Amino acid sequence: MDPTEFGRYLKSLRKAQNLTLTQLGKLIGYSNPYLSQIENGQKGIPSPDLLRKLSGPLNADFFVLMQKAGHLPNQDYQAILNGMLQGIIEITGEDFSVDLIEKLEPLKMKYDAILEEDFEFSPLSLRELMKNSSWRQEWKQEMLTDIIVTLKNSGNTSANKMNNSYLELSTYLEQTNITYKGNPLTEDDRKLILDMLNRIYPDQKDLG
């Protein structure tokens, strides 16, 4: 999206929450005129930090905002989704157990309605769905997150494994000399990774 189109998109989200610019500004610490300029496309695309602050009051998925703003290219978002799916399969194996399928029944009802078909949860069907370009990326992320949360809540030992010998990732991500494929991670990159982890594990308590 260009700044003008993205500004209109943010305005539609704000209107959906019945917020005035003044109310929104007070919630995130920005002035009414500044936010008005963003909605009119006069300030360019907002930074990841501002999008993070906007996501709560606008009831918007931070990753969706990042993608629509162009901060998270489609191929990067797809890589995140593929990584989430691979993590699920490493826990469950190539076949979902009968017990897990029973626990996924509420999700099946939810996604049968969304997909308008009888969706069968399995690694194969999930792989096919991830390749389906007609299904929005945020819907794919929501489904994978739902499955991961179900695995955690079901008491799966692999999904909940915690051991003092494990490296605390949040602490590691505070370091400034981290690279990925030879490319240094910026502060925004590290915050993005932590946001993704917090969405996957929203109820995980800090035991440090």
Residue frames as a rotation matrix with the C-alpha (Angstrom) as fourth column:
MET 1
0.571 0.821 0.000 0.00
0.821 -0.571 0.000 0.00
0.000 0.000 -1.000 0.00
ASP 2
-0.326 -0.610 0.723 1.10
0.470 -0.767 -0.436 3.58
0.821 0.198 0.536 -0.59
PRO 3
-0.956 -0.149 -0.253 0.90
0.291 -0.371 -0.882 6.05
0.038 -0.917 0.398 2.34
THR 4
-0.636 0.771 0.047 -2.48
-0.759 -0.635 0.147 7.44
0.143 0.058 0.988 1.26
GLU 5
0.074 0.664 -0.744 -4.09
-0.391 0.705 0.591 4.02
0.917 0.247 0.312 0.91
PHE 6
-0.424 -0.299 -0.855 -2.56
0.589 0.626 -0.511 2.82
0.687 -0.721 -0.089 4.16
GLY 7
-0.990 0.083 0.112 -3.78
-0.137 -0.741 -0.657 5.96
0.029 -0.666 0.745 5.92
ARG 8
-0.214 0.969 -0.122 -7.32
-0.850 -0.124 0.511 5.26
0.480 0.213 0.851 4.74
TYR 9
0.014 0.149 -0.989 -6.95
0.126 0.981 0.149 1.70
0.992 -0.127 -0.005 6.02
LEU 10
-0.811 -0.358 -0.462 -5.89
0.497 -0.006 -0.868 2.93
0.307 -0.934 0.183 9.47
LYS 11
-0.798 0.568 0.203 -8.78
-0.598 -0.789 -0.144 5.39
0.078 -0.236 0.969 9.49
SER 12
0.034 0.841 -0.540 -11.25
-0.554 0.465 0.690 2.58
0.832 0.275 0.482 8.75
LEU 13
-0.257 -0.200 -0.945 -9.84
0.558 0.768 -0.314 0.59
0.789 -0.609 -0.085 11.67
ARG 14
-0.988 -0.130 -0.078 -10.16
0.141 -0.599 -0.788 3.60
0.055 -0.790 0.610 13.97
LYS 15
-0.481 0.876 0.036 -13.74
-0.810 -0.459 0.365 4.26
0.336 0.146 0.930 12.89
ALA 16
0.012 0.471 -0.882 -14.58
-0.086 0.879 0.468 0.59
0.996 0.070 0.051 13.49
GLN 17
-0.442 -0.250 -0.862 -13.49
0.789 0.349 -0.506 1.05
0.427 -0.903 0.043 17.12
ASN 18
0.606 0.762 0.228 -15.53
0.605 -0.628 0.489 4.29
0.516 -0.158 -0.842 17.44
LEU 19
0.115 -0.671 -0.732 -12.42
0.837 -0.332 0.435 6.25
-0.535 -0.663 0.523 18.35
THR 20
0.999 0.049 -0.015 -11.78
0.037 -0.880 -0.473 9.89
-0.036 0.472 -0.881 17.54
LEU 21
0.360 -0.926 0.114 -8.28
0.288 -0.006 -0.957 11.00
0.887 0.378 0.265 16.61
THR 22
0.045 -0.301 0.952 -8.05
-0.758 -0.631 -0.164 12.76
0.650 -0.715 -0.257 19.97
GLN 23
0.753 0.300 0.586 -9.01
-0.627 0.599 0.499 9.60
-0.201 -0.743 0.639 21.86
LEU 24
0.886 -0.459 -0.062 -6.58
0.384 0.802 -0.457 7.48
0.260 0.381 0.887 19.88
GLY 25
0.219 -0.846 0.486 -3.80
-0.069 -0.511 -0.857 10.01
0.973 0.154 -0.170 20.38
LYS 26
0.262 -0.064 0.963 -4.26
-0.930 -0.283 0.234 9.95
0.257 -0.957 -0.134 24.15
LEU 27
0.940 0.167 0.296 -4.10
-0.252 0.927 0.279 6.15
-0.228 -0.337 0.913 24.17
ILE 28
0.696 -0.687 0.209 -0.79
0.711 0.622 -0.328 5.94
0.095 0.377 0.921 22.30
GLY 29
0.272 -0.616 -0.739 0.85
0.524 -0.549 0.651 9.26
-0.807 -0.564 0.174 23.17
TYR 30
-0.701 -0.438 0.562 0.62
0.708 -0.334 0.623 11.01
-0.085 0.834 0.544 19.78
SER 31
-0.687 0.419 -0.594 -1.02
-0.175 -0.889 -0.424 14.30
-0.705 -0.187 0.684 18.88
ASN 32
0.319 0.916 0.244 -4.28
0.266 0.160 -0.951 14.63
-0.910 0.368 -0.192 16.96
PRO 33
0.614 -0.074 -0.786 -2.64
-0.664 -0.586 -0.464 16.60
-0.426 0.807 -0.409 14.08
TYR 34
-0.484 -0.872 -0.076 0.13
-0.799 0.405 0.445 14.02
-0.357 0.276 -0.892 13.67
LEU 35
-0.566 0.336 0.753 -2.31
0.219 0.942 -0.256 11.11
-0.795 0.021 -0.606 13.46
SER 36
0.554 0.792 -0.257 -4.48
0.004 -0.310 -0.951 13.09
-0.832 0.526 -0.175 11.07
GLN 37
0.211 -0.579 -0.788 -1.49
-0.929 -0.370 0.023 13.56
-0.305 0.727 -0.615 8.76
ILE 38
-0.782 -0.464 0.416 -0.81
-0.362 0.882 0.302 9.82
-0.507 0.085 -0.858 8.87
GLU 39
-0.119 0.833 0.540 -4.41
0.415 0.536 -0.735 9.03
-0.902 0.137 -0.409 7.93
ASN 40
0.774 0.396 -0.494 -4.16
-0.205 -0.582 -0.787 11.54
-0.599 0.710 -0.369 5.07
GLY 41
0.727 -0.526 0.441 -0.93
0.684 0.611 -0.399 9.97
-0.059 0.592 0.804 3.81
GLN 42
0.834 -0.359 0.420 1.12
-0.166 -0.887 -0.430 13.09
0.527 0.289 -0.799 4.54
LYS 43
0.470 -0.671 0.574 3.59
-0.832 -0.120 0.541 11.48
-0.294 -0.731 -0.615 6.96
GLY 44
-0.346 -0.586 -0.733 4.50
-0.786 0.607 -0.115 8.43
0.512 0.536 -0.671 4.93
ILE 45
0.317 0.402 -0.859 4.22
0.032 0.901 0.433 4.87
0.948 -0.164 0.272 6.20
PRO 46
0.720 -0.016 0.694 4.25
-0.669 -0.282 0.688 4.67
0.185 -0.959 -0.213 10.03
SER 47
-0.373 -0.926 -0.059 7.23
-0.810 0.356 -0.466 3.04
0.452 -0.126 -0.883 11.72
PRO 48
-0.234 0.238 -0.943 6.99
0.205 0.960 0.192 -0.48
0.950 -0.148 -0.274 13.21
ASP 49
-0.903 -0.137 -0.407 7.10
0.420 -0.086 -0.903 1.09
0.089 -0.987 0.135 16.69
LEU 50
-0.718 0.693 -0.070 4.05
-0.666 -0.712 -0.222 3.26
-0.204 -0.112 0.972 15.96
LEU 51
-0.162 0.665 -0.729 2.22
-0.597 0.522 0.609 0.33
0.786 0.534 0.312 14.38
ARG 52
-0.614 -0.123 -0.779 2.88
0.446 0.760 -0.472 -1.67
0.651 -0.638 -0.412 17.52
LYS 53
-0.942 0.251 -0.222 1.26
0.058 -0.529 -0.847 1.08
-0.330 -0.811 0.484 19.60
LEU 54
-0.507 0.779 -0.369 -1.69
-0.862 -0.443 0.249 1.38
0.031 0.444 0.896 17.20
SER 55
-0.650 0.222 -0.727 -2.42
-0.186 0.881 0.435 -2.36
0.737 0.418 -0.531 17.05
GLY 56
-0.859 0.304 -0.412 -3.97
0.509 0.409 -0.758 -2.49
-0.062 -0.860 -0.506 20.53
PRO 57
-0.539 0.684 -0.492 -6.46
-0.172 -0.661 -0.730 0.41
-0.825 -0.309 0.474 20.37
LEU 58
-0.313 0.404 -0.860 -7.33
-0.946 -0.210 0.246 -0.43
-0.081 0.890 0.448 16.75
ASN 59
0.301 0.393 0.869 -7.87
-0.437 0.867 -0.240 -4.11
-0.848 -0.307 0.433 17.63
ALA 60
0.787 -0.123 -0.605 -5.59
-0.587 0.155 -0.795 -5.00
0.192 0.980 0.050 14.73
ASP 61
0.823 -0.553 0.129 -3.06
0.497 0.812 0.307 -7.78
-0.274 -0.189 0.943 14.33
PHE 62
0.443 -0.731 -0.520 0.41
-0.322 -0.670 0.668 -6.24
-0.837 -0.129 -0.532 14.52
PHE 63
-0.483 -0.677 0.555 1.76
0.251 0.500 0.829 -8.60
-0.839 0.540 -0.071 11.85
VAL 64
0.210 0.637 0.741 -1.08
0.954 0.032 -0.297 -7.69
-0.213 0.770 -0.602 9.49
LEU 65
0.912 0.076 -0.403 -0.33
0.067 -0.997 -0.036 -4.00
-0.405 0.006 -0.914 9.99
MET 66
0.024 -0.993 -0.117 3.36
-0.267 -0.119 0.956 -4.67
-0.963 0.008 -0.268 9.36
GLN 67
-0.406 -0.146 0.902 2.60
0.681 0.610 0.405 -6.57
-0.610 0.779 -0.149 6.18
LYS 68
0.544 0.712 0.444 0.16
0.833 -0.391 -0.392 -4.02
-0.106 0.583 -0.806 4.79
ALA 69
0.819 -0.293 -0.493 2.63
-0.151 -0.939 0.308 -1.24
-0.554 -0.177 -0.814 5.61
GLY 70
0.822 -0.520 -0.231 5.34
-0.182 0.144 -0.973 -3.03
0.539 0.842 0.023 3.63
HIS 71
0.192 -0.771 0.608 7.59
-0.981 -0.169 0.094 -3.63
0.030 -0.614 -0.789 6.63
LEU 72
-0.288 -0.203 0.936 7.04
-0.370 0.925 0.087 -7.37
-0.883 -0.322 -0.341 6.37
PRO 73
-0.458 0.074 -0.886 7.18
-0.887 0.014 0.461 -8.60
0.047 0.997 0.060 2.76
ASN 74
0.582 0.805 -0.121 4.90
-0.805 0.591 0.060 -11.49
0.119 0.062 0.991 1.80
GLN 75
0.336 -0.490 -0.804 7.82
-0.131 0.821 -0.555 -13.88
0.933 0.292 0.212 1.44
ASP 76
-0.746 -0.599 0.292 9.02
-0.335 -0.042 -0.941 -13.08
0.576 -0.800 -0.169 4.98
TYR 77
-0.156 0.790 0.593 5.51
-0.974 -0.024 -0.225 -13.53
-0.164 -0.612 0.773 6.38
GLN 78
0.688 0.396 -0.608 5.23
-0.564 0.819 -0.104 -16.84
0.457 0.414 0.787 4.54
ALA 79
-0.232 -0.858 -0.459 8.55
-0.125 0.494 -0.860 -17.92
0.964 -0.142 -0.222 6.04
ILE 80
-0.701 0.061 0.711 7.16
-0.708 -0.177 -0.683 -17.20
0.084 -0.982 0.167 9.52
LEU 81
0.364 0.924 0.117 4.04
-0.923 0.375 -0.088 -19.26
-0.125 -0.075 0.989 8.75
ASN 82
0.493 -0.251 -0.833 6.12
-0.321 0.837 -0.442 -22.13
0.809 0.485 0.332 7.38
GLY 83
-0.624 -0.779 0.064 8.26
-0.289 0.154 -0.945 -22.05
0.726 -0.608 -0.321 10.51
MET 84
-0.353 0.599 0.719 5.17
-0.916 -0.064 -0.396 -22.18
-0.191 -0.798 0.571 12.73
LEU 85
0.676 0.644 -0.357 3.80
-0.717 0.686 -0.121 -25.15
0.167 0.338 0.926 10.79
GLN 86
0.099 -0.725 -0.681 7.12
-0.200 0.656 -0.728 -26.97
0.975 0.208 -0.080 10.92
GLY 87
-0.738 -0.351 0.576 7.22
-0.588 -0.081 -0.804 -26.46
0.329 -0.933 -0.147 14.68
ILE 88
0.182 0.895 0.408 3.76
-0.952 0.264 -0.154 -28.01
-0.245 -0.361 0.900 14.99
ILE 89
0.735 0.118 -0.668 4.75
-0.446 0.825 -0.346 -31.04
0.510 0.553 0.659 12.91
GLU 90
-0.348 -0.920 -0.182 7.95
-0.331 0.302 -0.894 -31.54
0.877 -0.250 -0.409 14.91
ILE 91
-0.621 0.204 0.757 5.76
-0.772 0.011 -0.636 -31.82
-0.138 -0.979 0.151 18.03
THR 92
0.270 0.915 0.301 2.93
-0.787 0.390 -0.478 -33.92
-0.554 -0.108 0.825 16.59
GLY 93
-0.564 -0.429 0.706 4.67
0.125 0.801 0.586 -35.98
-0.817 0.419 -0.398 13.92
GLU 94
-0.962 0.113 -0.249 3.24
-0.269 -0.220 0.938 -36.53
0.051 0.969 0.242 10.45
ASP 95
-0.323 0.904 -0.280 -0.05
0.355 0.390 0.850 -37.86
0.877 0.175 -0.447 11.83
PHE 96
-0.427 0.282 0.859 -2.25
-0.769 -0.614 -0.181 -36.12
0.476 -0.738 0.478 14.38
SER 97
-0.988 0.070 -0.134 -3.27
0.132 0.835 -0.535 -38.46
0.074 -0.546 -0.834 17.19
VAL 98
-0.210 0.976 -0.050 -6.93
0.643 0.176 0.745 -39.27
0.737 0.124 -0.665 17.83
ASP 99
0.085 0.189 -0.978 -6.64
0.957 -0.288 0.028 -37.43
-0.277 -0.939 -0.206 21.15
LEU 100
-0.749 -0.424 -0.509 -5.31
0.286 -0.900 0.329 -34.29
-0.598 0.101 0.795 19.46
ILE 101
-0.826 0.495 0.269 -7.98
0.213 -0.166 0.963 -34.39
0.521 0.853 0.032 16.76
GLU 102
0.087 0.874 -0.477 -10.62
0.907 0.129 0.402 -34.52
0.413 -0.468 -0.782 19.50
LYS 103
-0.075 -0.192 -0.978 -9.05
0.741 -0.667 0.074 -31.50
-0.667 -0.720 0.192 21.19
LEU 104
-0.934 -0.313 -0.172 -9.04
0.105 -0.702 0.705 -29.67
-0.341 0.640 0.688 17.83
GLU 105
-0.401 0.850 0.342 -12.78
0.916 0.362 0.175 -30.26
0.025 0.384 -0.923 17.34
PRO 106
0.386 0.563 -0.730 -13.76
0.557 -0.774 -0.302 -26.71
-0.735 -0.290 -0.612 18.46
LEU 107
-0.364 -0.592 -0.719 -11.26
-0.304 -0.654 0.692 -25.33
-0.880 0.471 0.059 15.94
LYS 108
-0.872 0.086 0.482 -12.65
0.446 0.547 0.709 -27.61
-0.203 0.833 -0.515 13.25
MET 109
0.137 0.991 0.002 -16.10
0.948 -0.131 -0.289 -26.11
-0.286 0.041 -0.957 13.76
LYS 110
0.300 -0.095 -0.949 -14.63
0.091 -0.988 0.128 -22.60
-0.950 -0.125 -0.287 13.62
TYR 111
-0.548 -0.661 -0.513 -12.64
-0.433 -0.301 0.850 -23.15
-0.716 0.687 -0.121 10.42
ASP 112
-0.586 0.495 0.641 -15.30
0.752 0.627 0.203 -25.27
-0.301 0.602 -0.740 8.71
ALA 113
0.486 0.822 -0.296 -17.45
0.675 -0.568 -0.471 -22.14
-0.556 0.029 -0.831 8.89
ILE 114
0.194 -0.497 -0.846 -14.66
-0.318 -0.847 0.425 -19.87
-0.928 0.187 -0.322 7.62
LEU 115
-0.789 -0.612 -0.065 -13.58
-0.298 0.289 0.910 -22.19
-0.538 0.737 -0.410 4.81
GLU 116
0.139 0.949 -0.283 -17.16
-0.907 0.007 -0.422 -23.25
-0.398 0.315 0.861 4.03
GLU 117
0.237 -0.071 -0.969 -16.04
-0.541 0.819 -0.193 -26.85
0.807 0.570 0.155 3.76
ASP 118
0.996 0.069 0.053 -15.34
-0.085 0.621 0.780 -29.89
0.021 -0.781 0.624 5.93
PHE 119
0.343 -0.939 0.037 -11.72
-0.698 -0.281 -0.658 -29.18
0.628 0.200 -0.752 6.86
GLU 120
0.905 -0.119 -0.408 -9.67
0.295 0.867 0.402 -32.10
0.306 -0.484 0.820 8.16
PHE 121
0.665 -0.700 0.261 -6.82
-0.740 -0.571 0.355 -31.18
-0.099 -0.429 -0.898 10.47
SER 122
0.775 -0.556 0.299 -3.66
0.522 0.831 0.193 -32.97
-0.356 0.007 0.935 9.41
PRO 123
-0.093 -0.888 -0.451 -0.10
0.145 -0.460 0.876 -31.96
-0.985 0.016 0.172 8.48
LEU 124
-0.637 -0.138 0.759 -0.93
0.734 0.195 0.651 -32.62
-0.237 0.971 -0.023 4.81
SER 125
0.330 0.853 0.403 -4.06
0.911 -0.399 0.099 -30.44
0.245 0.335 -0.910 4.79
LEU 126
0.684 -0.140 -0.716 -2.24
0.317 -0.826 0.465 -27.66
-0.657 -0.545 -0.521 6.66
ARG 127
-0.456 -0.890 0.031 0.61
0.351 -0.148 0.925 -27.71
-0.818 0.432 0.379 4.14
GLU 128
-0.416 0.376 0.828 -1.89
0.897 0.021 0.442 -27.42
0.149 0.926 -0.346 1.30
LEU 129
0.665 0.726 -0.173 -3.68
0.747 -0.648 0.148 -24.58
-0.005 -0.228 -0.974 3.04
MET 130
0.247 -0.660 -0.709 -0.42
0.289 -0.649 0.704 -22.67
-0.925 -0.379 0.031 3.55
LYS 131
-0.752 -0.545 0.370 0.11
0.468 -0.046 0.883 -22.81
-0.464 0.837 0.290 -0.24
ASN 132
0.045 0.886 0.461 -3.40
0.999 -0.045 -0.012 -21.52
0.010 0.461 -0.887 -0.94
SER 133
-0.857 -0.492 0.150 -2.88
0.502 -0.864 0.035 -17.95
0.113 0.106 0.988 -2.15
SER 134
-0.248 0.846 0.473 -6.61
0.115 -0.459 0.881 -17.18
0.962 0.273 0.017 -1.95
TRP 135
0.618 0.414 -0.668 -6.55
0.679 0.149 0.719 -17.58
0.397 -0.898 -0.189 1.83
ARG 136
0.678 -0.322 0.661 -5.37
-0.314 -0.940 -0.136 -14.46
0.665 -0.115 -0.738 3.64
GLN 137
-0.243 -0.916 -0.318 -2.05
0.047 0.316 -0.947 -14.68
0.969 -0.245 -0.034 5.48
GLU 138
-0.604 0.014 0.797 -3.53
-0.735 -0.396 -0.550 -13.44
0.308 -0.918 0.249 8.75
TRP 139
0.564 0.821 0.087 -6.12
-0.811 0.532 0.245 -16.24
0.155 -0.209 0.966 8.65
LYS 140
0.473 -0.484 -0.737 -3.35
0.062 0.852 -0.520 -18.79
0.879 0.200 0.433 8.22
GLN 141
-0.607 -0.742 0.287 -1.45
-0.191 -0.214 -0.958 -17.29
0.772 -0.636 -0.012 11.14
GLU 142
-0.152 0.637 0.755 -4.58
-0.978 -0.206 -0.022 -17.35
0.142 -0.742 0.655 13.31
MET 143
0.785 0.469 -0.405 -5.19
-0.450 0.881 0.147 -21.03
0.426 0.067 0.902 12.56
LEU 144
0.114 -0.829 -0.547 -1.59
0.237 0.557 -0.796 -22.04
0.965 -0.039 0.259 13.30
THR 145
-0.669 -0.317 0.673 -1.60
-0.492 -0.491 -0.719 -20.00
0.558 -0.812 0.173 16.51
ASP 146
0.303 0.867 0.395 -4.86
-0.936 0.194 0.292 -21.67
0.177 -0.459 0.871 17.56
ILE 147
0.724 -0.069 -0.686 -3.31
-0.044 0.988 -0.146 -25.11
0.688 0.136 0.713 17.00
ILE 148
-0.344 -0.935 -0.082 -0.16
0.125 0.041 -0.991 -24.22
0.930 -0.352 0.103 18.96
VAL 149
-0.467 0.255 0.847 -2.23
-0.827 -0.466 -0.316 -22.89
0.314 -0.847 0.428 21.87
THR 150
0.666 0.741 -0.089 -4.31
-0.685 0.654 0.320 -26.10
0.296 -0.152 0.943 21.80
LEU 151
0.345 -0.638 -0.689 -1.12
0.210 0.768 -0.605 -28.17
0.915 0.064 0.399 21.94
LYS 152
-0.659 -0.620 0.426 0.13
-0.221 -0.382 -0.897 -26.17
0.719 -0.685 0.115 24.91
ASN 153
-0.212 0.677 0.705 -3.18
-0.967 -0.248 -0.052 -26.39
0.140 -0.693 0.707 26.77
SER 154
0.684 0.479 -0.550 -3.41
-0.463 0.868 0.179 -30.13
0.563 0.132 0.816 26.13
GLY 155
0.702 -0.465 0.540 -0.33
-0.491 0.234 0.839 -30.68
-0.516 -0.854 -0.064 28.27
ASN 156
0.905 -0.423 -0.038 1.88
0.225 0.555 -0.801 -31.76
0.360 0.716 0.597 25.39
THR 157
0.658 -0.680 -0.324 5.30
0.450 0.010 0.893 -32.20
-0.604 -0.733 0.313 26.97
SER 158
-0.214 -0.761 0.613 7.15
0.971 -0.099 0.216 -31.16
-0.103 0.641 0.760 23.84
ALA 159
0.168 0.367 0.915 5.13
0.546 -0.807 0.223 -27.98
0.821 0.462 -0.336 23.48
ASN 160
0.888 0.283 0.364 5.52
-0.127 -0.609 0.783 -27.05
0.443 -0.741 -0.505 27.15
LYS 161
0.491 -0.745 -0.451 9.04
0.818 0.573 -0.056 -28.28
0.300 -0.341 0.891 27.77
MET 162
0.715 -0.347 0.607 10.97
-0.397 -0.916 -0.056 -25.94
0.575 -0.201 -0.793 30.02
ASN 163
0.671 -0.582 -0.460 14.37
0.727 0.640 0.250 -26.64
0.149 -0.502 0.852 31.50
ASN 164
0.804 -0.366 -0.469 16.91
-0.009 -0.796 0.605 -24.44
-0.595 -0.483 -0.643 33.21
SER 165
-0.185 -0.930 0.318 19.54
0.421 0.217 0.881 -25.66
-0.888 0.297 0.351 30.77
TYR 166
0.244 0.350 0.904 17.63
0.970 -0.095 -0.225 -24.05
0.007 0.932 -0.363 27.91
LEU 167
-0.844 -0.532 0.064 18.67
0.536 -0.841 0.081 -20.64
0.011 0.103 0.995 26.62
GLU 168
0.032 0.850 -0.526 16.17
0.606 -0.435 -0.666 -17.89
-0.795 -0.297 -0.528 27.50
LEU 169
-0.150 -0.099 0.984 15.36
0.984 -0.115 0.138 -16.49
0.099 0.988 0.114 24.06
SER 170
0.819 0.513 0.258 13.95
0.489 -0.859 0.154 -13.17
0.301 0.000 -0.954 25.27
THR 171
0.661 -0.664 -0.350 17.25
0.041 -0.433 0.900 -12.45
-0.750 -0.609 -0.259 27.04
TYR 172
-0.206 -0.756 0.622 19.25
0.722 0.311 0.618 -13.51
-0.660 0.576 0.482 24.00
LEU 173
0.175 0.373 0.911 17.23
0.938 -0.344 -0.040 -11.16
0.299 0.862 -0.410 21.78
GLU 174
0.913 0.083 -0.400 18.26
0.255 -0.880 0.401 -8.22
-0.318 -0.469 -0.824 23.95
GLN 175
-0.048 -0.999 -0.015 21.77
0.469 -0.036 0.882 -8.54
-0.882 0.035 0.470 22.54
THR 176
0.556 0.252 -0.792 22.69
-0.379 -0.771 -0.511 -6.21
-0.740 0.585 -0.333 19.70
ASN 177
-0.359 -0.813 -0.458 25.11
-0.836 0.061 0.545 -8.46
-0.415 0.579 -0.702 17.80
ILE 178
-0.081 0.422 0.903 22.60
0.113 0.904 -0.413 -11.05
-0.990 0.069 -0.122 16.52
THR 179
-0.586 -0.089 -0.806 22.61
-0.757 -0.294 0.583 -11.90
-0.289 0.952 0.105 12.82
TYR 180
0.297 0.644 0.705 20.35
-0.064 0.750 -0.658 -13.98
-0.953 0.150 0.264 10.58
LYS 181
0.655 -0.160 0.739 21.93
0.721 0.425 -0.547 -15.44
-0.227 0.891 0.394 7.44
GLY 182
-0.305 -0.931 0.200 24.74
0.950 -0.312 -0.001 -12.95
0.064 0.190 0.980 7.90
ASN 183
-0.191 0.318 0.928 22.43
0.247 -0.900 0.359 -9.93
0.950 0.298 0.094 8.21
PRO 184
-0.972 -0.185 -0.145 22.42
0.187 -0.235 -0.954 -8.02
0.142 -0.954 0.263 11.52
LEU 185
-0.045 0.990 -0.136 19.03
0.895 0.100 0.434 -7.87
0.443 -0.102 -0.891 13.24
THR 186
-0.560 -0.059 0.827 17.90
-0.093 -0.987 -0.134 -4.34
0.823 -0.152 0.547 14.02
GLU 187
-0.944 0.269 0.191 16.07
-0.216 -0.069 -0.974 -3.41
-0.249 -0.961 0.124 17.20
ASP 188
-0.096 0.958 -0.271 12.80
-0.966 -0.155 -0.207 -3.48
-0.240 0.242 0.940 15.23
ASP 189
-0.113 -0.018 -0.993 13.67
-0.547 0.836 0.047 -6.96
0.829 0.549 -0.105 13.94
ARG 190
-0.890 -0.300 -0.344 14.21
0.101 0.604 -0.790 -8.23
0.445 -0.738 -0.507 17.48
LYS 191
-0.693 0.708 0.139 10.97
-0.518 -0.354 -0.779 -6.64
-0.502 -0.611 0.612 18.69
LEU 192
-0.002 0.692 -0.722 9.12
-0.969 0.176 0.171 -8.24
0.245 0.700 0.671 15.77
ILE 193
-0.430 -0.237 -0.871 10.42
-0.153 0.970 -0.188 -11.69
0.890 0.052 -0.453 16.73
LEU 194
-0.995 0.054 -0.078 9.41
0.085 0.137 -0.987 -11.16
-0.043 -0.989 -0.141 20.37
ASP 195
-0.405 0.905 -0.132 5.96
-0.845 -0.425 -0.323 -9.98
-0.349 -0.019 0.937 19.30
MET 196
-0.037 0.355 -0.934 5.52
-0.701 0.657 0.277 -13.15
0.712 0.665 0.224 17.26
LEU 197
-0.707 -0.299 -0.641 6.55
0.182 0.799 -0.573 -15.31
0.684 -0.522 -0.510 20.23
ASN 198
-0.919 0.388 0.073 4.23
-0.217 -0.343 -0.914 -13.41
-0.329 -0.856 0.399 22.57
ARG 199
-0.137 0.903 -0.408 1.33
-0.990 -0.113 0.084 -14.03
0.029 0.415 0.909 20.19
ILE 200
-0.119 0.033 -0.992 2.10
-0.325 0.943 0.070 -17.75
0.938 0.331 -0.101 20.06
TYR 201
-0.361 -0.079 -0.929 2.53
0.753 0.564 -0.340 -17.99
0.551 -0.822 -0.144 23.84
PRO 202
-0.090 0.366 0.926 0.17
-0.098 -0.929 0.357 -15.26
0.991 -0.059 0.119 25.14
ASP 203
0.811 0.508 0.289 -0.35
-0.341 0.011 0.940 -16.85
0.474 -0.861 0.183 28.56
GLN 204
0.339 -0.762 -0.552 3.23
0.641 0.616 -0.458 -17.94
0.689 -0.198 0.697 29.19
LYS 205
0.998 0.027 -0.056 4.40
0.061 -0.608 0.791 -16.57
-0.013 -0.793 -0.609 32.54
ASP 206
0.299 -0.941 0.157 7.85
-0.421 -0.278 -0.863 -15.13
0.856 0.192 -0.480 33.06
LEU 207
0.925 0.036 -0.379 9.53
0.269 0.642 0.718 -17.58
0.269 -0.766 0.584 35.43
GLY 208
0.018 -0.990 0.143 12.82
0.523 -0.113 -0.845 -15.72
0.852 0.090 0.515 35.48
